[in-house]
């Protein structure tokens, strides 16, 4: 069983102001190998989303990945937890499956 593997591509190098003290970022998270033992998703520089905000941002994911899986943001693990709603017995995605790419927007204090 391989480890959780994912990458994050950001649309800009830092959070942009939305209102005074609140900023946003958006981009894509690609979960290339899902594993129920979650790991923080980072960009190419090793930064997670929390590194761009003063405290943990609220993260909203697209309704499903480009491969049709459902994902929710796990704020504790700083990662995406994936679900297979297309299977005959819906539940958490099996280990060692490519969950696909999720578009996201993160909003939080800057």
Secondary structure, 3 states (H helix, E strand, C coil): CCCCEEEEEECCCCCEEEECCEEEEEEEEEEEEECCCCCCCCCCCCCCHHHHCCCCCEEEECCCCCCCCEEEEECCCCEEEEEECCCCCCEECCCCECCEEEEEEEEEEC
